[in-house]
Amino acid sequence: MSTPLFTVVIPTYNRAEYIRKAIDSVMNQSCKDWKLLIIDDASTDKTRNKVDRYLFHPHIQYYCMEQNSGISAVMNRALSLVDTPYLIQLDSDDWLPKKALAILKKSIKKDKRRKISLFYGNIKVWRIQKGKYVRPFLIKHRQFHTKYQFLTYNYWMVAPRCYLVSALRNVGGWDTTDKYQGRIMEDRRIILRLIERYPVKWINKKLYNRTKHKGQLTDNKMKQKRNELRRQTFDYYLKRWGNEYKAVYVYQNGYLIIKKLKKRGRRKQ
């Protein structure tokens, strides 16, 4: 039996209320070329009980971290376990449209001569109120032709994130060396690692359903941490990429963003 094309990785922590919808969306894919790896970051709720009923399936694996380690450590553990060419991250409170993997597979075949490190599409965002999914709206992303276009992208994070596994391994996976041990901004930071070395590809199709609910609320203290790490990350990559530009920072909805990049002038001799 040949190895599937995709491993869908569901990282989870205390999302027992939502995880079955995520798992079901993988099992109901029109494309069956997948494995599913559920990695539990030491949940303290009934996540394992919700997952148990699916473990009969030969392509579904459950792994529990020894202790709560944060999303980057979880994704690095997933990367160490995956044996398929592509890894798709599916958050445990989100779900995939039925044809998502089929569309991704078609695009991968079309661009098989290019070493594309990341495929992503458009997302539909749903609010959860009293257990119901309401008021959806569409987020349409765009193609990033340069690394600077992504660095200054101040919109919803791209999804789904379908990664080329060999590229992830070549860049060293997710960074856990910051003071927050990779628990914050892991999605943007891994893409920055990839996009400086590899092309990425936008597919203009709805490929992901994302949720907004009370369990995701960010307090002011967490915003401060995110903003601190954002500035450090942005400044690090601008310097790493030759220090040609200086970032002009502003705040938008409480978050630090790059309003624009200013070309640095040449120093006088």
Secondary structure, DSSP 8 states (H G I E B T S, - for coil): ----SEEEEEEESS-TTTHHHHHHHHHT-S---EEEEEEE---SSSHHHHHHTTTTSTTEEEEE-SS---HHHHHHHHHHH--SSEEEE--TT-B--TTHHHHHHHHHHHTTTS---EEEEEEEEEEEETTEEEEEEEE------SHHHHHT--SS--EEEEEEHHHHHHTTSS---STTTT-SSHHHHHHHHHHTTS-EEEEEEEEEEEEE-GGG---HHHHHHHHHHHHHHHHHHHHHTTS-EEEEEEEETTEEEEEEEEE------
